[in-house]
Amino acid sequence: MGISNPTDFHNAVHASIGTPTAKYVTSGHQKSRKRRKMPKLHANEWAESRVNLKTKMITVNVYIDYQQNSLSASDYAKLKSLASRGISNYWNRSVSLAGDKFHVTITPNYRRSRSIDVDLHIETDKDYARSHNTGFIDASFIYNKGFFRGMNGMSDRDFMLVSAHEFGHSVLEYFGDTDLSWTHKNTTNKYLQNIKSTTPGYPSTGEIDLMKYYDSNKGKVSAAHLYKKSIADEIDVKRLIWMSNLTFTP
Ligand SMILES: [Zn+2]
C-alpha cells in the first residue's frame, strides 16, 4: 500500500485522471508542414513538477508570459502579482494517489517562451468585461475596475478567481481539448458557453469546482462563499501533474 517509487507514482496518476484526448499540432514551415500526434504525456512545456515521495510534497512551477499592453508599470506589476496569487490560491490543494495524500503547491512564474500567453487588461467601463482563454488566441485576463466602482478589494478578489479559472482552461484544453475546456467540463454548451438544462446549482456545502459553471436559479451562494469554497478539482490538479515535466527528488 502506498507509493514508494516513481513507477507507482506514474501508475497512480495515470489511473486516476481519465482518458486524455489525442491532440494534433501543426509544425514546420509552409512547404513541409506536418501534422502529428503530440506526445502529451509529461511533455507540457509550461509546467514542471517536482515530486518528493518521502515528504509527499509536489511543487509545480507553471510559466506564463504576461503581456503588459497599455498598462503602466505599476498596474502591470499589480495585475501580474494578483493573477499569480489567484492561481496559487485556487490550485494549491492535497490530492490522494493510491491511498497516499500528497500536498501540491503551484507557483506561477513569468517567462517569455515555452509559456502560456496572457494579455492583461484593465476595464474601466461600468459593464463587466469577460476574460477568456480559448487556446486559439492569447488568453485575456481582464481586471474589472469600472464594474466594481472603485471598490478595489472586490476587483482584486474577482480578478484572482477569474485568473485561476482562465489558467485552468489551459489545463483542460491540453488534457481534453476544446470538448472538455469550452464546455466547462460539460456544464456549458460548447460554442455559446451558456449553461445547460442539466447544469446543477451552486453547491451550498463542500467544494465549488473552479472550472465548472453552475445554474444560480437552482442554487445560489454569496460572493464571499464563492471566493472561499471555489477550488480546482482534485482530478484537474492531477491532470496538471500528469501533463507536466516530472522529476523526482530522492
Ligand atoms: Zn471559462
Residues whose N, C-alpha, C, O or C-beta is under 5 A from the ligand:
A	BS01	ZN	none
